[in-house]
């Protein structure tokens, strides 16, 4: 398997598959393909076992169905284009090191990945943070490719180092980093800050990736130029 990321502002992930190799992703991720590639869509895959595993994957943004992109007797190529200006980042998952990724961040992965909703004690309160703070928890022994919006800023947090982040700018972090939803400090900030009442509190040790562009930010920027709804 060989991979290549083409472009900068709106990148494309191109994966060359040798005979018998495969990657998995959600059905709507594919942009184009060439060669002897076969698609199989199923509720299995992505580590979903049983009804709860399927529901957990779907809630996290992984979808009810997964598609296997498998090369047949000969080689093939599949390509996945970014949906927003930004970056495509490859991560290596190990059984002792998983990642938490923003919802819909996963583009595709090798077959041994497991996708679930982040199981954190503060997740329930996080649902009230603006659009909601639902994350994909990626584990297993696999390679995965993640889409992050805009520019990416990463930090290596030391033990007990803390970063307060607007939830929409949380792109990805190692699952050894703890997170919780907290309110903005100060009553004036909460009422008049204009950024909502909630921040994500990320505490080290571990690495975090923050994204500068969010779908909500794009929608807010273009909304004044959209035609008004009638009726």
Buried (B, 14 or more C-beta within 10 A) or exposed (E): EEEEBEEEEEBBBBBBBEEEBBBBBBEEBBEEBEBBBEEEEEBBBBBBEEEEBBBBBBBBBBBEBBBBBBBEEEBBBBBBBBBBBBBBBEBEBEEEEBBBBBBBBBBBBBBBBBBBBBEBEBBEBBEEBBEEBBBBBBBBBBBBBBBBBBEBEEBEBEEEBEBEBBBBBBBBBBBBBBBBBBBBEEEEBBEEEEEBBBBBBBBBBBBBBBBBBBBEBBEEEEEEEEEEEEE
